[in-house]
Amino acid sequence: MKSSYSIGRLFGIPIRVHITLLLFLPLFALSFAPGDGAAGLLFGLLGAVGLFGSVVLHELGHSLVARAKGARILDILLLPIGGMARLDHLPHRPRDEMETALAGPAVSLALGLLGIWIAPHLLALNQTLAIMVRELGSINLMLAAFNLIPSLPMDGGRVFRAALTPKLGRVAATRLAANVAKVIAGLFGLWAFWPVLHGGGVRFTLLLIAFFVYQTAGAEARQAEQEAIQLRQRGQGNGVWRIPDEDVLVSPPPYVVRERPTAAPPPSRSGGWFPKRK
């Protein structure tokens, strides 16, 4: 059985949906539904599709800039906790990596401002539709802000790593950024359990994101060290990769499949986007 399915292409980039998202999509639709009945479920489904469509556009922003910097985009994969663009390699220069990382939040910011601006103009057409568009705008603003947290593998963590690379070298910068990410993942975990102290339940989506950030940050550090060792063995000698215990800068090996995950923040309201009708 396939783990993911293609749903089309944008700018020549395959868009794939993981099977787990297909299983969770009805639950997202129910959570986002503004009311009971077929109409509420329809708007909830449109809202859920709009959310993950926003994630696709976020990832597309990364992908188009990375492609302009020389990377080859393999596909964009949608997951229940967000999206992931697979590249054959990350941009080599710190400036290129920084621009690639900032492209996604820039798209989300633009979508957020557009949704908030359009929503009042839709009130005359359909009040529920206007509320849904406004909430989608708000969620996109949250998506932009959430992914700018300086924590690998999120966009803010990549900007942080790129800013450190000219001074520390890629390996040391990645190691430091990964350690910061692990601390932030721990804070996410505490935040997930915080409602328990007040008689509430665990925020499982946030707990899953915390686990994902912690694991991926460690993998980023190991990957950087492994690539540095491979480059030292090949004797390459230009670029921004500082080899451990050697004052040498080298370029990363080409055609290594790298992933740019984008974490979608948990819904801003525990009961979905809209208050349930009584």
C-alpha positions in Angstrom: 0.0 0.0 0.0 1.3 3.5 -0.9 2.2 5.8 1.9 1.4 8.9 -0.2 -0.6 9.9 -3.3 0.0 12.5 -6.0 -2.7 15.2 -6.3 -1.1 17.2 -9.1 1.7 19.6 -9.9 2.4 23.3 -9.3 5.2 24.9 -11.4 6.3 21.4 -12.3 6.7 20.3 -8.7 4.7 17.2 -7.7 2.3 17.7 -4.7 1.7 14.6 -2.7 -0.6 13.8 0.3 0.4 11.3 2.9 -2.2 8.7 3.7 -2.4 9.8 7.3 -3.6 13.2 6.2 -6.3 11.6 4.2 -7.4 9.7 7.3 -7.4 12.8 9.5 -9.0 15.1 7.0 -12.6 14.3 8.0 -11.6 15.0 11.7 -10.1 18.3 10.6 -13.3 19.1 8.8 -15.5 18.3 11.8 -13.3 20.3 14.1 -13.4 23.3 11.8 -17.2 23.0 10.9 -19.1 26.2 12.0 -22.2 24.2 12.8 -24.1 20.9 12.4 -25.5 19.4 9.3 -24.3 19.1 5.7 -23.6 22.9 5.3 -21.5 23.0 8.4 -19.5 20.0 7.3 -19.0 21.5 3.8 -17.6 24.7 5.2 -15.4 22.7 7.6 -14.1 20.7 4.7 -13.4 23.8 2.7 -11.6 25.3 5.7 -9.4 22.2 6.2 -8.6 22.1 2.5 -7.8 25.9 2.6 -5.5 25.3 5.6 -3.4 22.7 3.8 -3.6 24.6 0.6 -1.9 27.4 2.5 0.8 25.0 3.7 1.3 24.0 0.0 1.8 27.6 -1.0 4.2 28.1 2.0 6.3 25.2 0.8 6.0 26.3 -2.8 7.6 29.6 -1.7 10.6 27.8 -0.3 10.8 25.5 -3.4 10.7 28.2 -6.0 13.5 30.2 -4.3 15.5 27.1 -3.7 15.2 26.1 -7.3 16.3 29.6 -8.4 19.4 29.0 -6.2 20.2 25.7 -8.0 18.4 23.0 -6.0 16.2 20.4 -7.7 12.8 20.0 -6.0 11.6 16.4 -5.8 8.2 17.0 -4.4 6.1 18.6 -1.7 4.5 16.2 0.8 1.5 17.1 3.0 1.3 15.6 6.5 -1.2 16.0 9.4 1.2 18.3 11.2 2.2 20.4 8.2 4.1 20.1 4.9 7.6 19.0 3.7 9.5 20.0 0.5 12.1 17.5 -0.5 15.2 19.0 -2.2 18.2 17.2 -3.7 20.3 19.6 -1.7 19.9 22.8 0.4 21.3 26.0 -1.0 25.0 26.2 -0.3 25.6 29.8 0.6 24.3 31.2 3.9 22.6 34.1 2.1 20.8 31.7 -0.3 19.7 29.5 2.6 18.4 32.5 4.5 16.4 33.7 1.5 15.0 30.3 0.9 14.0 30.0 4.5 12.3 33.4 4.6 10.3 32.7 1.4 7.8 30.4 3.0 6.8 32.8 5.9 6.7 35.7 3.4 4.0 33.7 1.4 2.1 32.9 4.6 2.2 36.6 5.6 0.9 37.7 2.2 -1.9 35.1 2.4 -2.8 36.2 5.9 -3.0 39.9 5.1 -5.0 39.0 1.9 -7.5 36.9 3.8 -8.1 39.5 6.5 -8.5 42.2 3.8 -11.0 40.2 1.6 -13.1 38.8 4.5 -15.2 42.0 5.1 -16.0 42.2 1.4 -17.5 38.7 1.6 -20.0 39.5 4.3 -22.7 40.5 1.9 -22.2 37.2 0.0 -22.1 34.8 2.8 -21.3 35.5 6.5 -19.9 32.0 7.2 -17.7 32.2 4.2 -16.4 35.6 5.3 -15.6 34.3 8.8 -13.8 31.2 7.3 -11.7 33.4 5.1 -10.8 35.7 8.0 -9.8 32.8 10.1 -7.7 31.3 7.3 -6.0 34.7 7.1 -5.4 34.6 10.9 -4.0 31.1 10.7 -1.6 32.0 7.9 -0.3 34.9 10.0 0.1 32.4 12.9 1.9 30.0 10.4 4.3 32.7 9.4 5.1 33.6 13.0 5.2 30.0 14.2 7.8 29.0 11.6 10.0 31.9 12.4 10.8 30.5 15.8 14.6 30.0 15.9 14.3 26.2 16.1 15.5 23.7 13.5 14.0 22.4 11.3 11.6 25.4 11.1 12.4 28.4 9.0 13.6 30.6 11.8 16.0 27.9 12.8 17.5 27.8 9.3 17.8 31.6 9.3 19.5 31.4 12.7 21.9 28.7 11.4 22.6 30.7 8.2 23.4 33.8 10.3 25.9 31.8 12.4 27.6 29.9 9.5 30.0 32.7 8.2 31.5 33.0 11.7 31.3 29.4 13.0 31.2 27.3 9.9 28.3 25.1 8.9 28.9 22.2 11.3 29.3 24.3 14.5 26.4 26.5 13.5 24.1 23.5 12.9 25.2 22.0 16.2 24.4 25.2 18.1 21.1 25.7 16.3 20.1 22.1 17.0 20.8 22.6 20.7 18.6 25.7 20.8 15.9 23.7 18.9 16.0 21.0 21.6 15.5 23.5 24.3 12.5 25.0 22.4 11.1 21.5 21.9 11.3 21.0 25.6 9.3 24.2 26.1 6.7 23.0 23.6 6.4 19.8 25.6 5.8 21.7 28.8 3.3 23.9 27.1 1.5 20.8 25.8 1.1 19.5 29.4 0.3 22.9 31.0 -3.5 22.5 30.7 -3.2 19.3 32.8 -2.3 21.4 35.9 -5.6 23.3 35.5 -7.8 20.2 35.0 -7.6 20.2 31.2 -6.2 17.7 28.7 -2.9 17.3 26.9 -2.4 19.3 23.7 -1.4 16.3 21.6 -0.8 18.2 18.4 1.7 20.5 20.2 3.3 17.4 21.9 3.7 15.8 18.5 5.3 19.0 17.1 7.7 19.0 20.1 8.8 15.5 19.5 9.2 16.2 15.8 11.3 19.3 16.4 13.5 17.4 18.9 14.1 14.4 16.7 14.7 16.5 13.5 17.1 18.9 15.2 19.3 16.1 16.3 19.1 14.6 12.8 20.1 17.9 11.3 23.3 18.1 13.5 24.2 14.5 12.6 23.7 15.1 8.9 25.9 18.1 8.9 28.7 16.3 10.7 28.4 13.3 8.4 28.5 15.5 5.3 31.6 17.3 6.7 33.4 14.0 7.2 32.6 12.9 3.6 33.9 16.2 2.3 37.1 15.9 4.3 37.7 12.5 2.8 37.1 13.9 -0.7 39.5 16.8 0.0 37.2 19.5 -1.3 38.3 23.0 -0.2 35.9 25.8 -0.8 32.5 27.0 0.5 31.2 27.4 4.0 31.6 24.0 5.6 34.1 24.0 8.5 35.5 20.5 9.1 35.7 19.5 12.8 39.2 20.0 14.1 40.4 21.5 10.8 40.5 25.1 9.8 39.2 24.4 6.3 36.0 25.5 4.5 34.4 23.2 1.9 31.3 22.9 -0.2 28.6 20.3 0.6 28.3 17.2 -1.5 25.7 17.5 -4.3 22.4 15.5 -4.7 21.8 14.7 -1.1 18.0 14.5 -0.5 17.2 17.1 2.1 13.8 17.9 3.6 12.3 21.3 4.5 9.5 20.6 7.0 6.9 23.2 7.7 5.1 22.7 11.0 1.5 23.8 11.0 0.6 25.3 14.4 -2.3 23.7 16.3 -5.7 25.3 15.8 -6.1 28.6 17.6 -9.3 27.5 19.3 -9.8 24.2 21.0 -13.1 23.7 19.4 -12.1 24.7 15.9 -12.4 27.9 14.0 -16.0 28.8 14.9 -18.1 28.6 18.0 -20.5 25.8 17.8 -24.1 26.6 17.3 -26.4 25.8 20.3 
